Amino acid sequence: MPRYLISFDDGAMDHIAAADLPAVGDAAHAVVRQAKAAGVWIFGGGLLRQRRAIVAADGSVTVGPEPETKAVVGGFSIVEVASREEALAWAARLAQACRCAQDVREIMFDPAS
């Protein structure tokens, strides 16, 4: 069955007042519980603001500067569902709970993973 990445950009929830964040978290956790009960939830979570670190092929690490790109993932969910339409339905639930738009992308199947 296909897996989908449902994500939102870092900063997409900045419009939400701090006092409203607990309610948003509760709503998002309710959707996660529903996805788990439906057997479609694989994994998900929010990401801290970007602190860039690049690990090169030789293992050396370079820290900073901040990424220049404007589109950086702020949170994500991975679901395993029968169709893109079903993934979009879960994304709609998450968008409503998180009060921000969600990006939906199918994950390429890799039989070795």
N, C-alpha and C positions, 0 to 999 in steps of 0.2 A: 504494500500500500504506500502511496506517495507521502512524503513528509514535506511540510511547509514551514518556512521561517516567517513569523509575523513579528514585525518590529516597528519601532518609532524612533525618530531622531532625538538626539540629545538636545535638550532645551524645549522639546515639544510640549512639556507640561509646565513650563515656566509661568504660564498665564494663570495657573491655579494658586489661589491664596494658600498660605501655609496652614491656616486654620482648616482648610478643606482637604488637605492631604490625607488625614486619617480616613475620611469617608471614601476618598478615591482608592486608597489601599484596600479598604474593606470590600469595595465593589470589585476591584481587580481580583482579589483573593476568592471571591464568590465565583467568578467566571472560571478561575483555575480549578476550584473544587468541582464545578460542573463538568469541565473538560476531563478531569480525572475520573469522575463517575461515569462518563461516557466512554472511557477507555481510549481517548485520543491524545491525552497529554503526554509529551515526552520530557520536556525540560523548558525552563525559562527563568528569567530574572532581569533585574535592572542593573545598569552599569554605572559606576561612579564616573564623574566628569573625567574627561580624557587627561591622562598624564602619559605622554608618549614615551615609549621605550621601543627601540628597534633592536632585534637580535639578528645579527648577520649570519650568513652561512657558516662562518668560521667560529661562531659562538660569542663574538664580541658584542657588547651592549652599548648602545648610544642612548642617552636619556635626553628628552626634550628636542626641540621646542614643541609647543602646542601644535596639533595638526592644523594645516591650513585649509583643509576641506571644510565645507559648511555642513555636510551631511555625515554625521557620526552617530552610530547606533547608541541610543540611550536605554533601551530595554528590548527584550525579545521573548518570544514564545516559540516553541517547536511543537507542532501537532502532526499526528499521523492520521490522515483521513482518506476517504475513498475518492474525493474529487476536489478540484479547485473551488467549486461552488461551496462545498462544505468548509473549506479553509476560509473562504471569504465570509461565511456566516459566523465562524468563530472570531475572525478579525473584527467584524461588526460589533460583536459583544464586547470585545476588548476595547475597541474604540470608544464605545459608550461608557464603559467603566473607567477608563483612563482619561477620558475627555480630550483625546487627541487622535489624529489620523494614524492609521496603521498601514504599513507596507507589507504586501504578501508576495513571497517568492518561493517557488518550488525548489527543494533541495535535490541536487543531482544524486541519483542512486549510485552507490559505490559498493559492490558486493564484497569487497575486502574490508569494509569498515563495520 
